[in-house]
Amino acid sequence: MTTETIHQKFGPPEIGGIGHSVKRAEDDRLVQGAGHYVDDIVLPGMLHLAMLRSPVAHARIVSIDTSAAEALEGVVAVLTGEALAGYNLAWMPTLSGDTQAVLATDKVRFQGQEVAAVVAENPYVAYDALELIDVEYDVLPPVMSPQAALADGAPLIRDDKEGQTDNRCYQWEAGDKAATDRAFEAADHVVSIDTFYPRSHPSPLETCGCVADVDPATKHVTVHMTSQAPHAHRTLFAMVTGLPEQNIRIISPDIGGGFGNKVPIYPGYVVATAASLVIGRPVKWVETRTENLISTGFARDYHMHGELALTSEGRILGLRVKMLSDNGAFFADAQPTRFKAGLFHIVTGSYDYPAAHVVTEGAYTNKAPGGVAYRCSFRVTEASYLIERLVQNAAYELGIDPAEIRRRNFIQPDQFPYTSPTGFVYDSGNYPAALQKALDIVGYDDLRAEQAAARERGDKMQVGIGIASFTEVVGAGKGTEYDIAGLRMFDSAELRIHPTGKAILKLGVRSQGQGHETTFAQIVANELGIPSIDVKVMEGDTDNTPYGLGTYASRSTPVGGAATVVIARKLREKATKIAAHLLEAAEGDIEFDAGKFSVRGSPDQAVTIQDVALAAYTNLPEGMEAGLEGVHYYDPPNMTYPFGSYVVVVDLDTETGQWKVRRMVAVDDCGVRINPMIVDGQIHGGLAEGYAMSSMQFITFDEDGNCIGSNFMDYLVPTAWETPRFELGATVTPSPHHPIGAKGVGESATVGSPAAFVNAVIDAVADRGIRNIDMPVLPSRVWHALQEASRS
Ligand code: CDP
């Protein structure tokens, strides 16, 4: 991997403020295998829970006989939906306002759905006992695509829902239909594409699990849980179980990757907690890899139709999109209630045009719940993919270079803040600069010349150059517009500076490997001059951190990071007053720089933040409250809009369809970078995921509803072996929506890169009239497209 990065460094390296590539504080323990994950937790008297899952996709449950399982030595209890119904726990609300079966009572609605649970002295007995449960199923026809789900006469999947008469899950519209129709009437050309973004699974290294520990004496519930959003989960737990919220404590210990997979509430958490409540002993539930792959939150599964109205010079006049999503049997992912289709309508992308109209529709099918924000803000990945594929095709159809058509349509730097045709207010950007930088790094003109020569000669090996210039939307809220299950999407930071000048920062967000213990400490270092190694960052324990909505959709830095800046600045104000008292100077004469308060004009008259911290407990101005601590709840004024331009170069064998990445250049702009090394790491991971989606990683189902992709032999997660080399570049356009100008970055590369890879493959064969090959662009698909093109 090579990196070209520009960034501004604030303050001296020993303080480790913003812009310094401080080594990750958490890695001392994580790379030594000394992390503390849910499965590491062992409590006295702990029992183990194993889940019986449905072997079929759609069936009515006739009977469940648990007697043989109950009789097995070592089994403590066998739970069914019927038993849970006695506690009003057979069904639970989802974070999208739907309901989901905890353990099935009436029907099973996807393969892998939870049917019964065994609690035993050890996990081996629990799994053995599953074999002894006898379930009689009356198999129903499975509905395995959204088109089939919405067809006349389709079997009704959600007959549990009052008033639900078909398999429609939601319908959502954005933009201006009439204006868009007018744009299409005025167009010289219309370019359209029908494409499918396949179902994929976030598959974090650590599967989901929990240890539920209900104290029989106090009825206090502690759940150690793989949760990206512990506070929101606690509130939902309180609502579902009826237990008082102050008696519920959720602790998310170290988390081995989330990528959206650990946002939903899964039945396993609820059943383990119910079991602990009833039995009075701690209960551990940890999924196997296959359980994680077949039953927990999937992503994508979007069928998309897009049309661009253009002038003959390639100016975009309007965009029309119709999208159909396969949401699975329960609408169980988290998303703002006002945006049922997530933030898909960012689909207008990086381009300036007056009109767009987006219609999104979701269907219930007999698949596991889908739609999680797999390393993206609520379906921005699919949106970005569609617009970047469309623009690329427009270039071919109008005979304009794919880089040039983007330049002609980009929102220009002086147009920000820019209101998109679907109503987003983009904060800042310089799209032409990011694209130019990527083209310069890759040597675009030389590559196009090489491509022209190879085409001219009719070479078997052809070069393809794919571009994607994406814009993302990250950092939800603001609270009046974005919420999860009604909870406004603010976030929080609590900062306490101790007498020796060391600090503890507690956050409402929860890292799953993104390096918060380092970067959030750097924010404090930047604002107060306390070295980042002297700042301990705590997250994930609802009893000991302020309320927050959690970490997903790259919201930690835009929201939790901003909360940290604000509280650090508030404490600096108090510290300035104390410094003035210590220096016997007027508050207005105190200057602050990198941890030092000095008297204006007399730099030698100074005290450090550490002196001030001690004074906050020992030598205060008359009447001032002791201590140096506070909490801030930050409601962002708007989202932030990171962007970038990616260029992929592939060599493609036109006889076999085989293709290989020669170059991958990614220029990202996430505003001010707190820790450039960590940002690069986030981008590397996202690019690897984007490459995987474009080339190998997808989930399918057979017509009976069996999930093909239940293990890592079938679901191909990329390793270092397949992953190409990445070359990174950067531009820095600060966000006016953030107190230090930072935008989120955690998902950018996953959002931006799939289109670049696919566009590169198509670019290699575009001269033969090939405009669409669906992901993953397997060599066999390329080969078939080439055969078809040569016949027509
Ligand atoms: O919410 P999540 O942590 O997944 O995403 P993020 O806010 O984009 O941050 C991912 C990691 O990159 C965190 O450690 C951030 O603090 C860091 N980051 C950074 O150093 N500079 C930025 N401008 C954005 C993120």
Residues whose N, C-alpha, C, O or C-beta is under 5 A from the ligand:
A	BS01	CDP	Q514 G515 H516 T519 T551 Y552 S554 R555 S556 T557 P558 C670 G671 V672 R673 I674 N675 I678 V679 A742 K743 G744 V745 G746
